[in-house]
């Protein structure tokens, strides 16, 4: 029996990665596997190929694009690509795993379109733009101009929320985690 696809998209700082980590830990009974993305950027620190990302050269990435090997991909900056390799996902699905994705909104909608009813697309949103700004400032990982770029991108991404199967508003993390687990469990168990 092949698995299903669960897509998470959200503006940066919405808590999506924290919710996904919670699902991977709490949803062991759901046979979840995380989709590892490919990138053309070099590894950072102790990142390992096939664990953090599949690290490809720009030329390798472009060959995969030309061959139609990606479910979705994006050139985030010139020569800096990120994408999801079909073969990696298909292998996990064939093994009966339910594959979790952490992707941007456009990539998420492309994956949903590709898998149709086999996919559940979830959008995580902050309670407000003001709260999102507060969270990004509190993280202390970005300069003020980068935070403003993230806020502008978030406002754009929020316009896509209605195109997802469900929206999880992350006002209280615990509630958002519980709702995500409930939605994913119901989707996986549905025939």
Secondary structure, DSSP 4 states (H G I P E B T S, - for coil): ----EEEEEE-TTSSHHHHHHHHHHHTGGG-EEEPPPEESSPP-TT--BTTTBEE--HHHHHHHHHHT-EEEEEEEETTEEEEEEHHHHHHHHHTTPEEEEE--HHHHHHHHHHHGGGEEEEEEEES-HHHHHHHHHHHT-S-HHHHHHHHHHHHHHHTTGGGSSEEEEESSHHHHHHHHHHHHHHHHH--
